[in-house]
Amino acid sequence: MTPVLSLRGISKSFPGVMALSGVQLDLYPGQVTALVGENGAGKSTIVKVLTGIYQPEEGTISVDGTAMRFATPGDAAKAGVTAIHQETVLFDELTVAENIWLGHAPRGAFGLIDRRAMRSKAVELMRSIGADLDPDEVLKDLGIASKHLVAIARALSIDARVVIMDEPTAALSHKEINELYELVETLKAQGKAILFISHKFDEIFRIADRYTVFRDGQFVGEGKIVEVSETALVQMMVGRSVDQIFPKRTHNVGAEVLRVAGYNHPTEFADIAFTLRRGEILGFYGLVGAGRSEVMQALFGITKPSRGACMIDGKAAIIRTTTEAIAQGIVYVPEDRGRQGAVKGMPIFQNVSLPSLAQTSRGGFLRLAEEFKLARDYTSRLDLRAASLDQDVGLLSGGNQQKVVIAKWLATKPRVIILDEPTKGIDIGSKAAVHEFMAELAAQGLAVIMVSSEIPEVLGMSDRVIVMREGRIVAEVSGEQMTPETLVRAAAGIQEAA
C-alpha cells in the first residue's frame, strides 16, 4: 500500500535544542497510525511541521509521492492535512456553522457569504461524522463533547485526506470516548489517513493499525500494532525497561499532620472530614464532578468553605488565602499546570523560585545565583529535561512543565503537598519518575494528598484511598479493601448485591 503522506529525514532545531533529527513517518489511507513517545520526544513538533506552523531545516514531505513544501498552515490545508488538537480553538459567541466555516465560508453573488449554503454544508458534514447538532446553535450553549464534534467537523471542512488527532480524549467522558472511537472507524471507512497521538496505551491498542515511535527527537521504529507488545513499545519509547511504574515503598506513617472536619461549600462539597499523617500518601478518587479538586482548592485558600475546621499539628489553622496556606505548610500542584501552575514567558529558574523569593533575596534585591541554585537543586531531583534553566517554561513538554511546577512548591519546604492529577497527560517514563519522587517525598516525612482519576495509580501509590461522589465522601478504604471494584462501586453509587 502506498502512503498518502510520507516524511523523510525531517530535522528541526531551536536555540539549544534539537527537537527533531532525521525522523520519518508514513500515513496510510484508511489506517490509524499511533505516534508514540515520551514528553519531549518531538511529537508536538512533528504535528506543527505537518500543519505548516514550523518549516523543517532538512528533509522532505511527500503527498502521494510528490514532494511538497508547507510554508504556511494554508499550504498544509490545501494538501488535505488537518489537525484536531487537545485544546480546540473555537469561538463561543459564534454558531456551530460559523465555527465550522470560519475563514473559508461558501460564497455567493458579489463574494458575499452564502449563509444558507453554509448551514446546509455544516449539517452535511456533521451527519458524515454522526453528529446531530443544530447549525444555528451558539457554541457556548453546547457541552464539551459537542464542541469537540464541531472541532472535528471544522477540521474535515477542508476535505481532509490526513487527519491528526492530538490527545483527542483528554477532556471526554467514557461514553464520549467510545463515540470518538466510532467516529475514527467512520473516518477510516472514508479512506482518511489518521495520525493518532495519545499517552493511553489502551486507546492505542484499541484503535491503531500501525505505530511509529520517537525518542529524544529521533525515529526509533515502526510497524503493525498487532506485532508489538505493550512492554516492547514502552522499551522503545524510553530506551529502557520500565518494569515497575509504581515503586515499592516502606510505609513509615507517622503522627497526624492535617485534620479536616465538617468542610462545606454552598455548591461544591459537603461534610468533608479526613486526616493525613506524616509520610503518608492519601489518594482521592472519584468520577468527573465528584468535587475532589474543589476540596483541595479550598484547603489551599483558592476558594473559601462556608464552614468547617482545619487543624495543623493539632492547632487550628485559618486558611483564607493561598499565602496563609503556604505559611501553614500546605501547597497545591493543580491539574491544569499550563494555566494555573506555570508562568509561561518566564524562564524555568524564575518559575521555581517565584514562591521562595524570601530565600533568594537580600535587602530587597534578588540574587540570581541563589535563584539558579534553588532551581537546579529541585529540578535535578525530578530529572527535568531542558536545554538550560534559562529556557522559557512555555517551550517545555507537558511532562517537564509538570516537573517545574512540582519543583516550585517543593522549594518552599512544605509539610503537606497536594498533587491534583500529577501524571495527567504525561508519558509512561515521566509517570514512573513522578511516582518515584512521590515515594521519596513520603519517605522523607512529607504528607502527600494525591487526586487521581486513574485507578492503577490510586491503588499503586496510596496508603489509603478516599472516594468522593457528588461532593461527599462516600468511602474510605485501605489494605485488602483497596480494589478496583470497591473504588468504582463507591464512586458510581452502586450498591453491593444482596
C-alpha positions as CSV (number, residue, x, y, z in Angstrom):
1,M,0.0,0.0,0.0
2,T,1.3,3.5,-0.9
3,P,1.2,6.0,1.9
4,V,-0.8,9.2,1.5
5,L,1.8,11.2,3.3
6,S,5.5,10.5,3.9
7,L,8.2,12.3,5.9
8,R,11.8,11.5,5.4
9,G,14.9,12.9,7.1
10,I,12.9,15.7,8.9
11,S,15.1,17.9,11.2
12,K,14.1,20.9,13.2
13,S,16.1,22.8,15.9
14,F,15.5,25.6,18.3
15,P,18.2,27.6,20.2
16,G,20.0,25.0,22.3
17,V,17.6,22.1,21.4
18,M,17.4,19.6,18.5
19,A,13.7,18.9,18.5
20,L,13.7,16.6,15.5
21,S,16.7,14.8,14.0
22,G,16.2,13.0,10.7
23,V,12.8,11.5,11.6
24,Q,10.5,9.6,9.3
25,L,6.7,8.9,9.3
26,D,4.3,7.2,6.9
27,L,0.5,7.6,7.0
28,Y,-1.7,5.2,5.0
29,P,-5.3,5.6,3.7
30,G,-7.9,4.0,5.8
31,Q,-5.5,3.3,8.7
32,V,-4.7,4.8,12.1
33,T,-1.0,5.3,12.9
34,A,-0.2,5.9,16.5
35,L,2.7,8.3,17.2
36,V,4.2,7.2,20.5
37,G,6.9,8.8,22.6
38,E,7.7,10.4,25.9
39,N,7.1,14.0,26.5
40,G,9.9,15.9,24.7
41,A,10.2,13.1,22.1
42,G,9.2,15.5,19.3
43,K,5.5,14.6,18.8
44,S,4.2,18.2,19.1
45,T,7.0,19.5,16.8
46,I,6.2,17.0,14.0
47,V,2.5,18.0,14.2
48,K,3.5,21.6,13.7
49,V,5.7,20.6,10.7
50,L,2.8,18.6,9.2
51,T,0.4,21.6,9.6
52,G,2.8,24.2,8.2
53,I,3.4,26.0,11.5
54,Y,7.1,25.0,11.5
55,Q,9.2,24.5,8.5
56,P,11.9,21.8,8.8
57,E,15.6,22.7,8.1
58,E,16.1,19.3,6.4
59,G,14.1,16.5,4.9
60,T,11.1,16.1,2.6
61,I,7.4,16.0,2.9
62,S,5.6,13.9,0.2
63,V,1.9,13.7,-0.6
64,D,1.0,10.8,-3.0
65,G,4.7,10.5,-3.8
66,T,5.1,14.2,-4.8
67,A,7.5,16.3,-2.7
68,M,5.8,19.4,-1.3
69,R,6.6,22.3,1.0
70,F,4.2,23.5,3.6
71,A,5.3,27.1,4.0
72,T,2.1,28.1,5.8
73,P,-0.8,26.3,7.5
74,G,-2.8,27.2,4.4
75,D,-0.4,25.1,2.3
76,A,-1.0,22.1,4.5
77,A,-4.7,22.6,4.4
78,K,-4.7,22.8,0.6
79,A,-2.8,19.5,0.6
80,G,-5.6,18.0,2.7
81,V,-3.8,17.9,6.1
82,T,-5.8,19.0,9.1
83,A,-5.4,18.7,12.9
84,I,-7.7,18.3,15.8
85,H,-5.8,19.5,18.9
86,Q,-6.2,18.6,22.5
87,E,-7.4,22.2,23.2
88,T,-9.6,23.1,20.3
89,V,-9.7,26.7,19.2
90,L,-13.4,27.6,18.8
91,F,-15.4,30.8,19.3
92,D,-18.2,30.6,21.9
93,E,-20.2,33.5,20.6
94,L,-20.5,32.1,17.0
95,T,-22.9,29.5,15.8
96,V,-21.9,25.9,15.0
97,A,-22.0,26.6,11.3
98,E,-20.0,29.8,11.7
99,N,-17.3,28.0,13.7
100,I,-17.1,25.2,11.1
101,W,-16.7,27.5,8.1
102,L,-14.8,30.4,9.7
103,G,-12.2,31.7,7.2
104,H,-13.4,29.6,4.3
105,A,-17.2,30.0,4.2
106,P,-19.0,29.3,0.9
107,R,-19.7,32.5,-1.0
108,G,-22.4,33.5,-3.5
109,A,-23.1,36.6,-5.6
110,F,-20.7,39.5,-5.2
111,G,-18.5,37.4,-2.9
112,L,-20.9,37.6,0.0
113,I,-21.1,34.7,2.4
114,D,-23.9,32.3,1.4
115,R,-25.4,31.5,4.8
116,R,-27.9,29.0,3.5
117,A,-25.2,27.0,1.9
118,M,-23.0,27.4,5.0
119,R,-25.8,25.9,7.2
120,S,-26.6,23.1,4.8
121,K,-23.0,22.1,4.3
122,A,-22.5,22.2,8.1
123,V,-25.4,19.8,8.5
124,E,-24.0,17.5,5.8
125,L,-20.5,17.5,7.4
126,M,-21.9,16.7,10.9
127,R,-24.1,13.9,9.5
128,S,-21.0,12.4,8.0
129,I,-19.5,12.0,11.4
130,G,-22.7,11.0,13.2
131,A,-23.3,14.4,14.9
132,D,-26.8,15.7,15.2
133,L,-26.4,19.4,16.1
134,D,-28.3,22.5,15.2
135,P,-26.1,24.6,12.8
136,D,-27.6,27.8,14.2
137,E,-27.0,26.9,17.9
138,V,-24.5,29.2,19.6
139,L,-21.4,27.3,20.7
140,K,-21.4,28.5,24.3
141,D,-24.6,26.6,24.8
142,L,-23.0,23.2,23.9
143,G,-21.2,20.7,26.1
144,I,-17.6,19.7,25.8
145,A,-18.3,16.6,23.7
146,S,-20.5,18.5,21.3
147,K,-17.8,21.2,20.9
148,H,-15.3,18.5,20.2
149,L,-17.6,17.3,17.3
150,V,-17.7,20.8,16.0
151,A,-13.9,21.0,16.0
152,I,-13.8,17.7,14.1
153,A,-16.3,18.9,11.6
154,R,-14.3,22.1,11.1
155,A,-11.2,20.1,10.5
156,L,-12.9,18.0,7.9
157,S,-14.4,21.0,6.2
158,I,-11.3,21.4,4.2
159,D,-11.9,18.0,2.5
160,A,-9.0,16.5,4.5
161,R,-7.2,13.4,3.5
162,V,-4.9,13.3,6.6
163,V,-6.5,13.8,10.0
164,I,-4.2,14.4,13.0
165,M,-5.7,13.7,16.4
166,D,-3.6,15.1,19.2
167,E,-4.7,13.7,22.6
168,P,-8.4,13.8,21.5
169,T,-9.9,12.1,24.5
170,A,-8.2,14.2,27.2
171,A,-11.5,16.1,28.2
172,L,-14.0,13.4,27.3
173,S,-16.1,11.0,29.4
174,H,-16.0,7.2,28.9
175,K,-19.2,7.4,26.8
176,E,-17.8,10.3,24.7
177,I,-14.6,8.4,24.2
178,N,-16.5,5.4,22.8
179,E,-18.3,7.7,20.5
180,L,-14.9,9.1,19.3
181,Y,-13.8,5.5,18.6
182,E,-16.8,5.1,16.4
183,L,-16.0,8.3,14.6
184,V,-12.5,7.1,13.9
185,E,-13.9,4.0,12.4
186,T,-16.1,6.2,10.2
187,L,-13.1,8.2,9.0
188,K,-11.1,5.1,8.3
189,A,-14.0,3.8,6.1
190,Q,-13.9,7.1,4.2
191,G,-10.2,6.4,3.4
192,K,-8.8,9.1,5.7
193,A,-5.2,8.6,6.9
194,I,-5.2,9.2,10.7
195,L,-2.3,10.2,12.9
196,F,-3.3,9.4,16.5
197,I,-1.3,10.8,19.4
198,S,-2.1,9.5,22.9
199,H,-0.4,8.6,26.1
200,K,-3.0,6.0,26.8
201,F,-1.9,2.5,25.8
202,D,-5.5,1.1,26.0
203,E,-6.5,3.6,23.3
204,I,-3.5,2.9,21.1
205,F,-4.0,-0.8,21.1
206,R,-7.7,-0.5,20.6
207,I,-7.9,1.7,17.5
208,A,-4.4,1.9,15.9
209,D,-3.4,-0.2,12.9
210,R,0.3,0.9,12.9
211,Y,2.7,2.6,15.3
212,T,5.7,4.9,15.0
213,V,8.0,5.6,17.9
214,F,10.0,8.8,18.5
215,R,12.6,9.2,21.3
216,D,14.5,12.4,22.1
217,G,13.6,13.8,18.7
218,Q,14.7,10.7,16.7
219,F,12.9,8.0,14.9
220,V,13.2,4.7,16.8
221,G,10.9,2.3,14.9
222,E,7.6,1.5,13.3
223,G,5.4,-1.5,12.5
224,K,2.0,-3.1,12.8
225,I,0.3,-2.7,16.2
226,V,-0.7,-6.4,16.2
227,E,3.0,-7.4,16.0
228,V,4.2,-5.4,19.1
229,S,3.6,-5.8,22.8
230,E,3.0,-3.1,25.3
231,T,6.3,-3.9,27.1
232,A,8.2,-3.7,23.8
233,L,6.6,-0.4,22.9
234,V,7.5,1.1,26.3
235,Q,11.1,0.0,26.0
236,M,11.3,1.6,22.5
237,M,9.8,4.8,24.0
238,V,12.1,5.2,27.0
239,G,15.2,3.3,25.9
240,R,15.0,1.2,29.0
241,S,12.7,-1.2,30.7
242,V,10.0,0.3,33.0
243,D,9.3,-2.8,35.0
244,Q,7.9,-1.0,38.0
245,I,5.8,2.1,37.3
246,F,4.8,2.1,41.0
247,P,7.8,1.9,43.3
248,K,8.0,-0.3,46.3
249,R,7.5,1.7,49.4
250,T,8.1,1.2,53.1
251,H,5.0,2.5,54.8
252,N,6.5,4.5,57.7
253,V,3.5,6.6,58.6
254,G,4.0,9.0,61.5
255,A,2.0,11.4,63.5
256,E,-1.1,13.3,62.3
257,V,-0.2,16.4,60.4
258,L,-3.6,17.6,59.0
259,R,-7.2,17.2,60.2
260,V,-10.2,18.5,58.2
261,A,-13.6,18.5,59.9
262,G,-17.0,19.4,58.6
263,Y,-15.8,21.3,55.5
264,N,-18.7,22.6,53.5
265,H,-19.2,24.7,50.4
266,P,-22.6,26.1,49.2
267,T,-22.3,24.4,45.8
268,E,-19.3,22.2,45.6
269,F,-19.0,19.8,48.6
270,A,-20.4,19.0,52.0
271,D,-19.4,17.3,55.2
272,I,-15.7,16.7,54.2
273,A,-13.7,15.2,57.1
274,F,-10.4,13.3,56.9
275,T,-7.0,13.1,58.5
276,L,-3.5,13.0,57.0
277,R,-0.4,11.7,58.6
278,R,3.3,12.3,58.2
279,G,4.9,10.1,55.5
280,E,1.5,9.0,54.1
281,I,0.2,9.2,50.6
282,L,-3.6,9.7,50.8
283,G,-5.4,9.1,47.5
284,F,-8.6,10.8,46.5
285,Y,-10.7,9.0,43.8
286,G,-14.0,9.9,42.1
287,L,-15.7,10.4,38.8
288,V,-15.7,13.8,37.0
289,G,-17.6,16.3,39.0
290,A,-17.2,14.5,42.3
291,G,-15.7,17.6,44.0
292,R,-12.2,16.4,44.7
293,S,-10.3,19.3,43.1
294,E,-12.8,21.8,44.7
295,V,-11.9,20.4,48.2
296,M,-8.2,20.8,47.5
297,Q,-8.6,24.3,46.3
298,A,-10.4,25.2,49.5
299,L,-7.5,23.7,51.5
300,F,-5.1,25.9,49.6
301,G,-7.1,29.1,50.1
302,I,-8.2,29.5,46.4
303,T,-11.9,29.2,47.5
304,K,-13.5,29.6,50.9
305,P,-15.6,26.9,52.6
306,S,-18.8,28.2,54.2
307,R,-18.0,26.3,57.4
308,G,-15.6,23.7,58.8
309,A,-12.3,23.5,60.6
310,C,-8.8,22.7,59.5
311,M,-6.0,21.7,62.0
312,I,-2.3,21.5,61.5
313,D,-0.4,19.5,64.2
314,G,-3.4,19.7,66.4
315,K,-3.7,23.5,66.2
316,A,-6.5,25.4,64.4
317,A,-5.3,26.8,61.1
318,I,-7.2,29.6,59.4
319,I,-6.7,29.5,55.7
320,R,-8.4,32.3,53.8
321,T,-5.8,32.9,51.1
322,T,-3.1,30.9,49.3
323,T,-0.5,33.0,51.2
324,E,-1.9,31.7,54.5
325,A,-1.9,28.1,53.2
326,I,1.7,28.3,52.2
327,A,2.6,29.8,55.6
328,Q,0.9,26.8,57.2
329,G,3.0,24.5,55.0
330,I,0.3,23.4,52.5
331,V,1.0,23.7,48.8
332,Y,-1.1,22.6,45.8
333,V,0.1,21.4,42.3
334,P,-3.0,22.0,40.1
335,E,-4.4,19.7,37.4
336,D,-4.2,22.5,34.8
337,R,-0.4,23.1,35.0
338,G,-0.4,25.2,31.8
339,R,-2.8,27.9,33.1
340,Q,-2.6,27.6,36.9
341,G,0.8,26.1,37.7
342,A,3.5,27.6,35.4
343,V,4.0,31.2,34.3
344,K,4.7,30.9,30.6
345,G,7.1,33.5,29.2
346,M,9.3,33.3,32.3
347,P,12.4,31.1,32.4
348,I,12.4,27.8,34.4
349,F,14.6,29.2,37.2
350,Q,12.2,32.1,37.9
351,N,9.2,29.8,37.9
352,V,10.8,27.6,40.5
353,S,12.0,30.5,42.7
354,L,8.8,32.5,42.5
355,P,7.2,31.4,45.8
356,S,10.5,31.4,47.5
357,L,11.8,34.9,46.9
358,A,12.5,35.5,50.6
359,Q,15.1,32.7,50.3
360,T,16.8,34.1,47.2
361,S,16.9,37.8,48.0
362,R,18.9,40.1,50.3
363,G,17.9,43.6,51.3
364,G,15.1,43.6,48.8
365,F,17.3,42.6,45.9
366,L,17.1,39.2,44.1
367,R,20.3,37.2,43.8
368,L,20.3,35.3,40.5
369,A,23.0,32.9,41.7
370,E,20.8,31.8,44.6
371,E,17.7,31.6,42.3
372,F,19.6,29.3,39.9
373,K,21.0,27.2,42.7
374,L,17.5,26.7,44.2
375,A,16.0,25.8,40.8
376,R,18.9,23.5,40.0
377,D,18.6,21.6,43.3
378,Y,15.0,20.8,42.9
379,T,14.7,20.3,39.1
380,S,17.7,17.9,39.1
381,R,15.9,15.7,41.6
382,L,13.0,15.4,39.2
383,D,15.2,14.7,36.1
384,L,14.0,17.8,34.3
385,R,14.8,17.7,30.6
386,A,15.6,21.2,29.3
387,A,18.3,23.0,27.3
388,S,19.0,25.2,30.3
389,L,17.3,26.8,33.3
390,D,17.1,30.0,31.2
391,Q,14.6,28.3,28.9
392,D,11.1,29.6,28.7
393,V,8.9,27.2,30.6
394,G,6.2,27.5,27.9
395,L,8.6,25.8,25.5
396,L,8.8,22.6,27.6
397,S,6.8,19.5,27.0
398,G,3.8,18.9,29.3
399,G,5.6,16.4,31.5
400,N,8.5,18.7,32.0
401,Q,6.2,21.7,32.8
402,Q,4.7,19.4,35.5
403,K,8.1,18.8,37.0
404,V,8.8,22.6,37.1
405,V,5.5,23.2,39.0
406,I,6.3,20.4,41.5
407,A,9.8,21.7,41.9
408,K,8.4,25.2,42.6
409,W,6.3,24.1,45.5
410,L,8.9,21.7,46.9
411,A,11.3,24.6,47.2
412,T,9.0,26.2,49.8
413,K,9.7,23.1,52.0
414,P,6.1,22.3,52.7
415,R,4.6,19.9,55.2
416,V,1.6,18.9,53.0
417,I,1.7,18.7,49.3
418,I,-1.5,18.2,47.2
419,L,-0.9,16.7,43.8
420,D,-4.0,17.1,41.6
421,E,-3.8,14.6,38.7
422,P,0.0,14.6,38.9
423,T,0.6,12.4,35.8
424,K,-2.3,13.6,33.6
425,G,-1.1,13.9,30.0
426,I,2.4,12.8,30.6
427,D,4.1,9.7,29.2
428,I,4.8,6.4,31.0
429,G,8.5,7.2,31.5
430,S,7.7,10.5,33.2
431,K,4.9,8.9,35.2
432,A,7.4,6.5,36.7
433,A,9.7,9.4,37.6
434,V,6.9,11.3,39.3
435,H,5.8,8.2,41.2
436,E,9.3,7.5,42.3
437,F,9.7,11.1,43.5
438,M,6.3,11.0,45.3
439,A,7.5,7.9,47.2
440,E,10.7,9.6,48.0
441,L,8.8,12.6,49.4
442,A,6.7,10.4,51.6
443,A,9.8,8.5,52.8
444,Q,11.3,11.9,53.9
445,G,8.2,12.5,56.0
446,L,6.2,14.8,53.8
447,A,2.4,14.3,53.9
448,V,1.0,13.8,50.4
449,I,-2.5,14.1,49.0
450,M,-2.9,12.7,45.5
451,V,-6.0,13.3,43.5
452,S,-6.2,10.9,40.5
453,S,-8.8,9.5,38.1
454,E,-6.5,6.6,37.2
455,I,-7.4,3.5,39.3
456,P,-3.9,1.8,38.8
457,E,-2.2,5.0,40.0
458,V,-4.5,5.4,43.0
459,L,-4.1,1.7,44.1
460,G,-0.4,1.6,43.3
461,M,0.7,4.8,45.2
462,S,-1.8,5.3,48.1
463,D,-1.7,4.1,51.7
464,R,-5.4,4.9,52.0
465,V,-8.0,6.0,49.5
466,I,-10.9,8.3,50.0
467,V,-13.7,8.1,47.4
468,M,-15.9,11.1,46.6
469,R,-19.2,11.2,44.8
470,E,-21.4,14.3,44.2
471,G,-19.4,16.5,46.6
472,R,-19.4,14.0,49.5
473,I,-17.0,11.4,50.9
474,V,-18.7,8.0,50.3
475,A,-15.9,5.6,51.2
476,E,-12.5,5.3,52.9
477,V,-10.6,2.2,52.1
478,S,-7.2,0.7,52.9
479,G,-5.4,-2.6,52.8
480,E,-7.3,-5.5,51.2
481,Q,-10.3,-3.3,50.7
482,M,-8.4,-1.3,48.1
483,T,-9.6,-3.0,44.9
484,P,-10.7,-1.5,41.5
485,E,-14.2,-2.9,42.1
486,T,-14.5,-1.2,45.5
487,L,-13.5,2.1,44.2
488,V,-15.7,2.0,41.1
489,R,-18.8,0.9,43.0
490,A,-18.4,3.6,45.6
491,A,-17.7,6.3,43.0
492,A,-20.7,5.3,40.9
493,G,-23.0,4.8,43.8
494,I,-23.5,1.1,43.0
495,Q,-24.8,-0.9,46.0
496,E,-23.4,-4.3,46.8
497,A,-25.6,-7.2,45.6
498,A,-27.7,-8.7,48.5
